[in-house]
Structure formats: C-alpha cells, structure tokens
Amino acid sequence: MDKKVKIVLGIWMMGVVAGIPLLAQQKNEFEYEPQEIGRRVVSHIAKQRVMWRYQRVCAYYGACRLSEAIDDQGILQQMEECYGPFLEGKRSPRRGHVDYNVFGIWPLEMYRQTGKEQYLKLALELADDEYKNPREDGLSEYSRFWVDDMYMVGSLQVQAYKATNDKVYLDRAALQLKVYCDSLQKENGLFFHREDVPFYWGRGNGWAAAALTELLMVLPEDHEHYQSLSKAYKKMMVSLKNFQGEDGMWHQLLDYPDSFPETSCTGMFLFAMASGVNKRILPESEYKPTVMKAWNALASYVNDKGKTKNVCIGTNARNSEWHYLKRFRKTGDFHGQAAVLWATGAMAELVP
C-alpha cells in the first residue's frame, strides 16, 4: 500500500476509534490562521489616510483588539501612529450623530491597553455628548431606532465603562440596547433594519449582534437588564445558526439564501458567536462547528493584499427588497475590514 494512503487511512481510523467522524474533526481545524489573516488586513488599513468615517474607526478599533488577542504590540503601535494627527490638532472628529461619536471607541481602546491619558479626554467627551440632552425615556438624544444605533451608541458607552469603571456608562448601554431589542427584534431572533423597513439586512443584524456581545462581555449577571439582554442575544445566535448558508457564510438578506454571501455580516456574527463560546455564554459543542465553518469561509475572501471581498457598500434603510439585493459589492471596503478584524481577534482567543 502507498505510504500516503496508509497515513490517510490511519488518520481516518483514529477518528472512527474515537467515535468522531473525520469531517467533524476537520470542522474544528483552522484552514486559515487568524493571526496571519489579521496581520494581512492590518497591513492594508494602516496605509489608508482618507475618509475618516465610522467604518475606518471600527477597523482601527478591531486592530487594537487583535493586537491584544495575539500579543502583537507592533499592531497597537501602528494604530497609535495613525492617531497622531488627532493628537497634533491636525484633525478632529465630528460629533452630534451616532456615526460620528462612535469615533471614541478607538482612543478608548488604546487608553485601556496603554493607560496613556492623551487618549481619554476626547473619547469621554464623545461618549457624554450622546447623553448631554437625553430623551425622556433615558436614551441618547441621537436615537433613530435604526438597528445600526445599537452598536454606535452601545459600543461607545461600553468602551467608556471599560476605560473608567464608571457604571453610568454601563447603565446607558444596557438601557439603550434593551429598548432597541424590545422595539426591533422579532420572534425569529433577528432585527429589522428599522421598524418600517421589514428586512433582515445582514450587516444591520451584525451591528446588533456585535453590540449585544460587547455589552454582555462586561455586564454583571445581577444587572437589572442582564437577563433580558442575554435572552435576546441567545435567541439571535440560535436563529443565525439556522440561517447560515451551506457555504459557511451569511448572506446580504439573511432569509434570502440566493442573495450574495456578504463578508461584513459574516465577520460580525463570527465575532459574536466566537466571543460567546469564549465567555461560556454559548455551548462550545453546539456552536464551535458553526464558527469554524464560517471562519474558514470568511478567511478565503481576504486577498493577498489584505483586502476583503464581497462587502456591501454603505446602506440606508429603505422599504424595498431590491434596495438590499442589488447593492454594490466592494473589495477592501472598511465595513468588511473592520468585521474581519473583530472576527480574527475572537477566533485567535477561541477555546481550543
């Protein structure tokens, strides 16, 4: 018998003896190393200096998180260098809208990791600006009840809490997400883009999944909103597992399997699921195969230049399925770059 055949047969027999099919074993193996994919994406984003919008900030924030996850201080230093123009007064972020204020997640994460006070003042100003004139129900005055707001407000407040340990930020995030879940989450666990836009847009649901995840990573179980938010998160994860495509990806409209496989939502869902497994909120045996299948699919969309393919361009809410189904797809769009970096950080920490 050929030596290679003997080796393959031997591996197969070990799987049978262990009572585990070989295919199941393969699903728990990385076809692409998260560290390698993450560094490739960082090499792309660090060279870009135009269009300072929320998606770029989300990518830089993701790079900082990846730096910690894989213990690569060089990545963090690159992100600090990118922040230089803001420290020097050559640039300043806009404020007064959820998409502007979310800028604060980037310097807050750098402050959390380095302790450098120079990153803190502006970031906290942006977090507090969201609540300088809160609504009567306690929500941010910038609330639009678009599902995107869950991340733009929720994540900023969570990062402010992580940087300061001031519970006011945690309570803001928890209330904001609780009300949005009550308003936008449906019986199947997914979210409409907006109440009057009844479509389960992939990235819109990605914002919700990422926001719930970041909050639950730090929210104490005895918090008044923990149980309802944990229930909303788990309900969503169950639904997402069922809507995953055969290719391992999630699609532009989640309940339209013929819509295109979309990388930004897939990365966001991967971040949410892998983090849930790491935090022991989700059972590893049930979710790790789903996560590994998604990771090996998503990573294949990152090209040699570190640019992610099949990223839906920026998308406003509109009551038209064609509006979502016919959106342009870009390569290297920062919505996708950010999501892949979030996913790589979580996958690098995945329970072995």
C-alpha positions, 0 to 999 in steps of 0.5 A: 500500500502507498505510504500516503494512503496508509497515513490517510487511512490511519488518520481516518481510523483514529477518528472512527476509534474515537467515535468522531467522524473525520469531517467533524474533526476537520470542522474544528481545524483552522484552514486559515490562521487568524493571526496571519489573516489579521496581520494581512488586513492590518497591513492594508488599513494602516496605509489608508489616510482618507475618509475618516468615517465610522467604518475606518474607526471600527477597523482601527478599533478591531486592530487594537483588539487583535493586537491584544488577542495575539500579543502583537504590540507592533499592531497597537503601535501602528494604530497609535501612529495613525492617531497622531494627527488627532493628537497634533490638532491636525484633525478632529472628529465630528460629533452630534450623530451616532456615526460620528461619536462612535469615533471614541471607541478607538482612543478608548481602546488604546487608553485601556491597553496603554493607560496613556491619558492623551487618549481619554479626554476626547473619547469621554467627551464623545461618549457624554455628548450622546447623553448631554440632552437625553430623551425622556425615556433615558436614551441618547438624544441621537436615537433613530431606532435604526438597528445600526444605533445599537452598536454606535451608541452601545459600543461607545458607552461600553468602551467608556465603562471599560476605560473608567469603571464608571457604571453610568456608562454601563447603565446607558448601554444596557438601557439603550440596547434593551429598548432597541431589542424590545422595539426591533427584534422579532420572534425569529431572533433577528432585527429589522433594519428599522421598524418600517423597513421589514428586512433582515439586512445582514450587516444591520443584524451584525451591528446588533449582534456585535453590540449585544456581545460587547455589552454582555462581555462586561455586564454583571449577571445581577444587572437589572437588564442582564437577563433580558439582554442575554435572552435576546442575544441567545435567541439571535445566535440560535436563529443565525445558526439556522440561517447560515448558508451551506457555504459557511457564510451569511448572506446580504438578506439573511432569509434570502439564501440566493442573495450574495454571501456578504463578508461584513455580516459574516465577520460580525456574527463570527465575532459574536458567536466566537466571543460567546463560546469564549465567555461560556455564554454559548455551548462550545459543542453546539456552536464551535462547528458553526464558527469554524465553518464560517471562519474558514469561509470568511478567511478565503475572501481576504486577498493577498493584499489584505483586502476583503471581498464581497462587502456591501457598500454603505446602506440606508434603510429603505422599504424595498427588497431590491434596495438590499439585493442589488447593492454594490459589492466592494473589495477592501471596503472598511465595513468588511475590514473592520468585521474581519478584524473583530472576527480574527481577534475572537477566533485567535482567543477561541477555546481550543 
